[in-house]
Amino acid sequence: MARFIALARKKRLAKKGRQTRWAPFWTVPKIYGAGRRVHPGRHTTVKRSWKRGKTKV
């Protein structure tokens, strides 16, 4: 990647980075109830890592 990243490209990369974060912890009891223990990453729609799955930005 170039040393200078254009603002539009940087904004697209930032959005992709936000999409791969875990969901907030309070979504687990809201969806399943108080007793269920589920990882918050299950509620993330986009599953992507730097190693597998590129963004094509």
PyMOL Python script that loads the backbone (N, CA, C, O; Angstrom):
from pymol import cmd

cmd.read_pdbstr("""\
ATOM      1  N   MET A   1       0.847  -1.179   0.000  1.00  0.00           N
ATOM      2  CA  MET A   1       0.000   0.000   0.000  1.00  0.00           C
ATOM      3  C   MET A   1       0.890   1.238   0.000  1.00  0.00           C
ATOM      4  O   MET A   1       2.006   1.209   0.520  1.00  0.00           O
ATOM      5  N   ALA A   2       0.404   2.298  -0.571  1.00  0.00           N
ATOM      6  CA  ALA A   2       1.181   3.520  -0.657  1.00  0.00           C
ATOM      7  C   ALA A   2       1.366   4.147   0.729  1.00  0.00           C
ATOM      8  O   ALA A   2       0.643   3.833   1.674  1.00  0.00           O
ATOM      9  N   ARG A   3       2.329   5.019   0.819  1.00  0.00           N
ATOM     10  CA  ARG A   3       2.579   5.689   2.089  1.00  0.00           C
ATOM     11  C   ARG A   3       1.427   6.621   2.437  1.00  0.00           C
ATOM     12  O   ARG A   3       1.009   6.692   3.592  1.00  0.00           O
ATOM     13  N   PHE A   4       0.913   7.338   1.438  1.00  0.00           N
ATOM     14  CA  PHE A   4      -0.214   8.239   1.657  1.00  0.00           C
ATOM     15  C   PHE A   4      -1.503   7.515   1.287  1.00  0.00           C
ATOM     16  O   PHE A   4      -1.638   7.016   0.169  1.00  0.00           O
ATOM     17  N   ILE A   5      -2.448   7.454   2.217  1.00  0.00           N
ATOM     18  CA  ILE A   5      -3.738   6.828   1.955  1.00  0.00           C
ATOM     19  C   ILE A   5      -4.761   7.933   1.745  1.00  0.00           C
ATOM     20  O   ILE A   5      -4.914   8.812   2.593  1.00  0.00           O
ATOM     21  N   ALA A   6      -5.464   7.892   0.614  1.00  0.00           N
ATOM     22  CA  ALA A   6      -6.472   8.893   0.328  1.00  0.00           C
ATOM     23  C   ALA A   6      -7.580   8.822   1.366  1.00  0.00           C
ATOM     24  O   ALA A   6      -7.845   7.760   1.930  1.00  0.00           O
ATOM     25  N   LEU A   7      -8.220   9.945   1.616  1.00  0.00           N
ATOM     26  CA  LEU A   7      -9.231  10.032   2.664  1.00  0.00           C
ATOM     27  C   LEU A   7     -10.398   9.077   2.412  1.00  0.00           C
ATOM     28  O   LEU A   7     -10.882   8.436   3.345  1.00  0.00           O
ATOM     29  N   ALA A   8     -10.856   8.977   1.159  1.00  0.00           N
ATOM     30  CA  ALA A   8     -11.985   8.097   0.860  1.00  0.00           C
ATOM     31  C   ALA A   8     -11.620   6.641   1.128  1.00  0.00           C
ATOM     32  O   ALA A   8     -12.423   5.886   1.676  1.00  0.00           O
ATOM     33  N   ARG A   9     -10.419   6.252   0.746  1.00  0.00           N
ATOM     34  CA  ARG A   9      -9.964   4.881   0.984  1.00  0.00           C
ATOM     35  C   ARG A   9      -9.815   4.604   2.474  1.00  0.00           C
ATOM     36  O   ARG A   9     -10.146   3.520   2.954  1.00  0.00           O
ATOM     37  N   LYS A  10      -9.314   5.594   3.195  1.00  0.00           N
ATOM     38  CA  LYS A  10      -9.126   5.456   4.632  1.00  0.00           C
ATOM     39  C   LYS A  10     -10.478   5.289   5.338  1.00  0.00           C
ATOM     40  O   LYS A  10     -10.600   4.506   6.281  1.00  0.00           O
ATOM     41  N   LYS A  11     -11.491   6.029   4.874  1.00  0.00           N
ATOM     42  CA  LYS A  11     -12.824   5.914   5.462  1.00  0.00           C
ATOM     43  C   LYS A  11     -13.438   4.549   5.181  1.00  0.00           C
ATOM     44  O   LYS A  11     -14.113   3.977   6.037  1.00  0.00           O
ATOM     45  N   ARG A  12     -13.203   4.028   3.979  1.00  0.00           N
ATOM     46  CA  ARG A  12     -13.721   2.694   3.647  1.00  0.00           C
ATOM     47  C   ARG A  12     -13.050   1.622   4.498  1.00  0.00           C
ATOM     48  O   ARG A  12     -13.710   0.699   4.976  1.00  0.00           O
ATOM     49  N   LEU A  13     -11.727   1.745   4.689  1.00  0.00           N
ATOM     50  CA  LEU A  13     -11.004   0.785   5.522  1.00  0.00           C
ATOM     51  C   LEU A  13     -11.460   0.872   6.979  1.00  0.00           C
ATOM     52  O   LEU A  13     -11.553  -0.148   7.662  1.00  0.00           O
ATOM     53  N   ALA A  14     -11.744   2.082   7.453  1.00  0.00           N
ATOM     54  CA  ALA A  14     -12.217   2.249   8.824  1.00  0.00           C
ATOM     55  C   ALA A  14     -13.579   1.594   9.007  1.00  0.00           C
ATOM     56  O   ALA A  14     -13.837   0.981  10.043  1.00  0.00           O
ATOM     57  N   LYS A  15     -14.450   1.717   8.017  1.00  0.00           N
ATOM     58  CA  LYS A  15     -15.769   1.086   8.094  1.00  0.00           C
ATOM     59  C   LYS A  15     -15.637  -0.434   8.127  1.00  0.00           C
ATOM     60  O   LYS A  15     -16.325  -1.102   8.899  1.00  0.00           O
ATOM     61  N   LYS A  16     -14.750  -0.981   7.289  1.00  0.00           N
ATOM     62  CA  LYS A  16     -14.539  -2.427   7.282  1.00  0.00           C
ATOM     63  C   LYS A  16     -14.005  -2.898   8.628  1.00  0.00           C
ATOM     64  O   LYS A  16     -14.367  -3.976   9.100  1.00  0.00           O
ATOM     65  N   GLY A  17     -13.147  -2.096   9.244  1.00  0.00           N
ATOM     66  CA  GLY A  17     -12.609  -2.454  10.551  1.00  0.00           C
ATOM     67  C   GLY A  17     -13.670  -2.458  11.633  1.00  0.00           C
ATOM     68  O   GLY A  17     -13.636  -3.294  12.536  1.00  0.00           O
ATOM     69  N   ARG A  18     -14.624  -1.521  11.549  1.00  0.00           N
ATOM     70  CA  ARG A  18     -15.706  -1.478  12.533  1.00  0.00           C
ATOM     71  C   ARG A  18     -16.671  -2.639  12.365  1.00  0.00           C
ATOM     72  O   ARG A  18     -17.250  -3.109  13.345  1.00  0.00           O
ATOM     73  N   GLN A  19     -16.853  -3.109  11.134  1.00  0.00           N
ATOM     74  CA  GLN A  19     -17.806  -4.185  10.885  1.00  0.00           C
ATOM     75  C   GLN A  19     -17.356  -5.513  11.473  1.00  0.00           C
ATOM     76  O   GLN A  19     -18.191  -6.373  11.750  1.00  0.00           O
ATOM     77  N   THR A  20     -16.067  -5.698  11.669  1.00  0.00           N
ATOM     78  CA  THR A  20     -15.565  -6.995  12.123  1.00  0.00           C
ATOM     79  C   THR A  20     -15.440  -7.072  13.636  1.00  0.00           C
ATOM     80  O   THR A  20     -15.062  -8.117  14.165  1.00  0.00           O
ATOM     81  N   ARG A  21     -15.751  -5.985  14.348  1.00  0.00           N
ATOM     82  CA  ARG A  21     -15.648  -6.035  15.809  1.00  0.00           C
ATOM     83  C   ARG A  21     -16.764  -6.890  16.400  1.00  0.00           C
ATOM     84  O   ARG A  21     -17.787  -7.132  15.759  1.00  0.00           O
ATOM     85  N   TRP A  22     -16.547  -7.340  17.630  1.00  0.00           N
ATOM     86  CA  TRP A  22     -17.593  -8.085  18.321  1.00  0.00           C
ATOM     87  C   TRP A  22     -18.767  -7.176  18.596  1.00  0.00           C
ATOM     88  O   TRP A  22     -18.626  -5.956  18.681  1.00  0.00           O
ATOM     89  N   ALA A  23     -19.925  -7.785  18.734  1.00  0.00           N
ATOM     90  CA  ALA A  23     -21.113  -7.039  19.136  1.00  0.00           C
ATOM     91  C   ALA A  23     -20.958  -6.637  20.607  1.00  0.00           C
ATOM     92  O   ALA A  23     -20.154  -7.240  21.319  1.00  0.00           O
ATOM     93  N   PRO A  24     -21.703  -5.637  21.077  1.00  0.00           N
ATOM     94  CA  PRO A  24     -21.627  -5.263  22.490  1.00  0.00           C
ATOM     95  C   PRO A  24     -22.069  -6.411  23.402  1.00  0.00           C
ATOM     96  O   PRO A  24     -22.888  -7.243  23.013  1.00  0.00           O
ATOM     97  N   PHE A  25     -21.521  -6.447  24.611  1.00  0.00           N
ATOM     98  CA  PHE A  25     -21.784  -7.566  25.525  1.00  0.00           C
ATOM     99  C   PHE A  25     -23.248  -7.634  25.942  1.00  0.00           C
ATOM    100  O   PHE A  25     -23.760  -8.707  26.258  1.00  0.00           O
ATOM    101  N   TRP A  26     -23.929  -6.464  25.943  1.00  0.00           N
ATOM    102  CA  TRP A  26     -25.318  -6.471  26.419  1.00  0.00           C
ATOM    103  C   TRP A  26     -26.282  -7.055  25.395  1.00  0.00           C
ATOM    104  O   TRP A  26     -27.456  -7.242  25.714  1.00  0.00           O
ATOM    105  N   THR A  27     -25.838  -7.348  24.188  1.00  0.00           N
ATOM    106  CA  THR A  27     -26.734  -7.966  23.204  1.00  0.00           C
ATOM    107  C   THR A  27     -27.010  -9.424  23.537  1.00  0.00           C
ATOM    108  O   THR A  27     -28.035  -9.966  23.123  1.00  0.00           O
ATOM    109  N   VAL A  28     -26.103 -10.074  24.287  1.00  0.00           N
ATOM    110  CA  VAL A  28     -26.281 -11.495  24.607  1.00  0.00           C
ATOM    111  C   VAL A  28     -27.499 -11.708  25.505  1.00  0.00           C
ATOM    112  O   VAL A  28     -28.374 -12.491  25.134  1.00  0.00           O
ATOM    113  N   PRO A  29     -27.606 -11.049  26.679  1.00  0.00           N
ATOM    114  CA  PRO A  29     -28.820 -11.263  27.473  1.00  0.00           C
ATOM    115  C   PRO A  29     -30.073 -10.703  26.810  1.00  0.00           C
ATOM    116  O   PRO A  29     -31.177 -11.182  27.068  1.00  0.00           O
ATOM    117  N   LYS A  30     -29.912  -9.699  25.965  1.00  0.00           N
ATOM    118  CA  LYS A  30     -31.085  -9.139  25.292  1.00  0.00           C
ATOM    119  C   LYS A  30     -31.683 -10.153  24.315  1.00  0.00           C
ATOM    120  O   LYS A  30     -32.904 -10.256  24.203  1.00  0.00           O
ATOM    121  N   ILE A  31     -30.839 -10.897  23.612  1.00  0.00           N
ATOM    122  CA  ILE A  31     -31.321 -11.847  22.612  1.00  0.00           C
ATOM    123  C   ILE A  31     -31.716 -13.176  23.250  1.00  0.00           C
ATOM    124  O   ILE A  31     -32.777 -13.721  22.945  1.00  0.00           O
ATOM    125  N   TYR A  32     -30.855 -13.704  24.145  1.00  0.00           N
ATOM    126  CA  TYR A  32     -31.032 -15.073  24.637  1.00  0.00           C
ATOM    127  C   TYR A  32     -31.629 -15.153  26.035  1.00  0.00           C
ATOM    128  O   TYR A  32     -32.117 -16.216  26.419  1.00  0.00           O
ATOM    129  N   GLY A  33     -31.611 -14.080  26.805  1.00  0.00           N
ATOM    130  CA  GLY A  33     -32.049 -14.144  28.196  1.00  0.00           C
ATOM    131  C   GLY A  33     -30.834 -14.119  29.115  1.00  0.00           C
ATOM    132  O   GLY A  33     -29.689 -14.172  28.666  1.00  0.00           O
ATOM    133  N   ALA A  34     -31.116 -14.037  30.410  1.00  0.00           N
ATOM    134  CA  ALA A  34     -30.038 -13.822  31.378  1.00  0.00           C
ATOM    135  C   ALA A  34     -29.155 -15.045  31.575  1.00  0.00           C
ATOM    136  O   ALA A  34     -27.970 -14.891  31.872  1.00  0.00           O
ATOM    137  N   GLY A  35     -29.682 -16.245  31.423  1.00  0.00           N
ATOM    138  CA  GLY A  35     -28.916 -17.436  31.767  1.00  0.00           C
ATOM    139  C   GLY A  35     -28.002 -17.964  30.679  1.00  0.00           C
ATOM    140  O   GLY A  35     -27.088 -18.733  30.976  1.00  0.00           O
ATOM    141  N   ARG A  36     -28.213 -17.586  29.451  1.00  0.00           N
ATOM    142  CA  ARG A  36     -27.464 -18.168  28.331  1.00  0.00           C
ATOM    143  C   ARG A  36     -26.115 -17.482  28.186  1.00  0.00           C
ATOM    144  O   ARG A  36     -26.019 -16.256  28.243  1.00  0.00           O
ATOM    145  N   ARG A  37     -25.068 -18.291  27.999  1.00  0.00           N
ATOM    146  CA  ARG A  37     -23.725 -17.732  27.811  1.00  0.00           C
ATOM    147  C   ARG A  37     -23.281 -17.985  26.376  1.00  0.00           C
ATOM    148  O   ARG A  37     -22.995 -19.119  25.992  1.00  0.00           O
ATOM    149  N   VAL A  38     -23.228 -16.934  25.605  1.00  0.00           N
ATOM    150  CA  VAL A  38     -22.870 -17.006  24.188  1.00  0.00           C
ATOM    151  C   VAL A  38     -21.815 -15.937  23.929  1.00  0.00           C
ATOM    152  O   VAL A  38     -21.852 -14.864  24.530  1.00  0.00           O
ATOM    153  N   HIS A  39     -20.886 -16.229  23.044  1.00  0.00           N
ATOM    154  CA  HIS A  39     -19.852 -15.252  22.711  1.00  0.00           C
ATOM    155  C   HIS A  39     -20.455 -14.121  21.883  1.00  0.00           C
ATOM    156  O   HIS A  39     -21.222 -14.386  20.957  1.00  0.00           O
ATOM    157  N   PRO A  40     -20.125 -12.864  22.195  1.00  0.00           N
ATOM    158  CA  PRO A  40     -20.698 -11.738  21.440  1.00  0.00           C
ATOM    159  C   PRO A  40     -20.271 -11.708  19.980  1.00  0.00           C
ATOM    160  O   PRO A  40     -20.927 -11.063  19.163  1.00  0.00           O
ATOM    161  N   GLY A  41     -19.188 -12.391  19.637  1.00  0.00           N
ATOM    162  CA  GLY A  41     -18.747 -12.418  18.240  1.00  0.00           C
ATOM    163  C   GLY A  41     -19.723 -13.135  17.334  1.00  0.00           C
ATOM    164  O   GLY A  41     -19.667 -12.985  16.114  1.00  0.00           O
ATOM    165  N   ARG A  42     -20.616 -13.913  17.917  1.00  0.00           N
ATOM    166  CA  ARG A  42     -21.608 -14.624  17.120  1.00  0.00           C
ATOM    167  C   ARG A  42     -22.602 -13.660  16.469  1.00  0.00           C
ATOM    168  O   ARG A  42     -23.189 -13.976  15.434  1.00  0.00           O
ATOM    169  N   HIS A  43     -22.788 -12.493  17.070  1.00  0.00           N
ATOM    170  CA  HIS A  43     -23.753 -11.526  16.545  1.00  0.00           C
ATOM    171  C   HIS A  43     -23.148 -10.582  15.522  1.00  0.00           C
ATOM    172  O   HIS A  43     -23.842  -9.708  15.003  1.00  0.00           O
ATOM    173  N   THR A  44     -21.865 -10.742  15.222  1.00  0.00           N
ATOM    174  CA  THR A  44     -21.219  -9.906  14.219  1.00  0.00           C
ATOM    175  C   THR A  44     -21.545 -10.457  12.839  1.00  0.00           C
ATOM    176  O   THR A  44     -21.364 -11.649  12.589  1.00  0.00           O
ATOM    177  N   THR A  45     -22.021  -9.609  11.947  1.00  0.00           N
ATOM    178  CA  THR A  45     -22.461 -10.084  10.637  1.00  0.00           C
ATOM    179  C   THR A  45     -21.288 -10.416   9.734  1.00  0.00           C
ATOM    180  O   THR A  45     -21.323 -11.424   9.028  1.00  0.00           O
ATOM    181  N   VAL A  46     -20.246  -9.590   9.742  1.00  0.00           N
ATOM    182  CA  VAL A  46     -19.113  -9.773   8.845  1.00  0.00           C
ATOM    183  C   VAL A  46     -17.990 -10.454   9.605  1.00  0.00           C
ATOM    184  O   VAL A  46     -17.440  -9.881  10.546  1.00  0.00           O
ATOM    185  N   LYS A  47     -17.645 -11.665   9.207  1.00  0.00           N
ATOM    186  CA  LYS A  47     -16.536 -12.380   9.832  1.00  0.00           C
ATOM    187  C   LYS A  47     -15.334 -12.285   8.890  1.00  0.00           C
ATOM    188  O   LYS A  47     -15.300 -12.954   7.857  1.00  0.00           O
ATOM    189  N   ARG A  48     -14.364 -11.468   9.239  1.00  0.00           N
ATOM    190  CA  ARG A  48     -13.201 -11.305   8.390  1.00  0.00           C
ATOM    191  C   ARG A  48     -11.989 -11.026   9.252  1.00  0.00           C
ATOM    192  O   ARG A  48     -12.090 -10.353  10.279  1.00  0.00           O
ATOM    193  N   SER A  49     -10.853 -11.537   8.841  1.00  0.00           N
ATOM    194  CA  SER A  49      -9.592 -11.286   9.517  1.00  0.00           C
ATOM    195  C   SER A  49      -8.595 -10.768   8.484  1.00  0.00           C
ATOM    196  O   SER A  49      -8.823 -10.869   7.278  1.00  0.00           O
ATOM    197  N   TRP A  50      -7.493 -10.217   8.973  1.00  0.00           N
ATOM    198  CA  TRP A  50      -6.484  -9.721   8.049  1.00  0.00           C
ATOM    199  C   TRP A  50      -5.848 -10.866   7.286  1.00  0.00           C
ATOM    200  O   TRP A  50      -5.322 -10.672   6.190  1.00  0.00           O
ATOM    201  N   LYS A  51      -5.897 -12.079   7.871  1.00  0.00           N
ATOM    202  CA  LYS A  51      -5.213 -13.197   7.263  1.00  0.00           C
ATOM    203  C   LYS A  51      -6.089 -13.920   6.239  1.00  0.00           C
ATOM    204  O   LYS A  51      -5.588 -14.373   5.210  1.00  0.00           O
ATOM    205  N   ARG A  52      -7.385 -14.033   6.510  1.00  0.00           N
ATOM    206  CA  ARG A  52      -8.299 -14.725   5.575  1.00  0.00           C
ATOM    207  C   ARG A  52      -9.401 -13.764   5.189  1.00  0.00           C
ATOM    208  O   ARG A  52     -10.031 -13.154   6.053  1.00  0.00           O
ATOM    209  N   GLY A  53      -9.632 -13.628   3.918  1.00  0.00           N
ATOM    210  CA  GLY A  53     -10.697 -12.769   3.439  1.00  0.00           C
ATOM    211  C   GLY A  53     -10.271 -11.324   3.269  1.00  0.00           C
ATOM    212  O   GLY A  53     -10.219 -10.575   4.244  1.00  0.00           O
ATOM    213  N   LYS A  54      -9.973 -10.931   2.070  1.00  0.00           N
ATOM    214  CA  LYS A  54      -9.548  -9.564   1.813  1.00  0.00           C
ATOM    215  C   LYS A  54     -10.762  -8.680   1.524  1.00  0.00           C
ATOM    216  O   LYS A  54     -11.854  -9.188   1.269  1.00  0.00           O
ATOM    217  N   THR A  55     -10.571  -7.355   1.564  1.00  0.00           N
ATOM    218  CA  THR A  55     -11.696  -6.420   1.489  1.00  0.00           C
ATOM    219  C   THR A  55     -11.967  -5.897   0.086  1.00  0.00           C
ATOM    220  O   THR A  55     -13.079  -5.449  -0.191  1.00  0.00           O
ATOM    221  N   LYS A  56     -10.990  -5.942  -0.798  1.00  0.00           N
ATOM    222  CA  LYS A  56     -11.121  -5.367  -2.144  1.00  0.00           C
ATOM    223  C   LYS A  56     -11.481  -3.884  -2.099  1.00  0.00           C
ATOM    224  O   LYS A  56     -12.385  -3.429  -2.800  1.00  0.00           O
ATOM    225  N   VAL A  57     -10.756  -3.139  -1.264  1.00  0.00           N
ATOM    226  CA  VAL A  57     -10.979  -1.700  -1.151  1.00  0.00           C
ATOM    227  C   VAL A  57      -9.936  -0.994  -1.971  1.00  0.00           C
ATOM    228  O   VAL A  57      -9.925   0.236  -2.029  1.00  0.00           O
TER     229      VAL A  57
END
""", "prot")
cmd.dss("prot")
cmd.show_as("cartoon", "prot")
cmd.util.cbc("prot")
cmd.orient("prot")
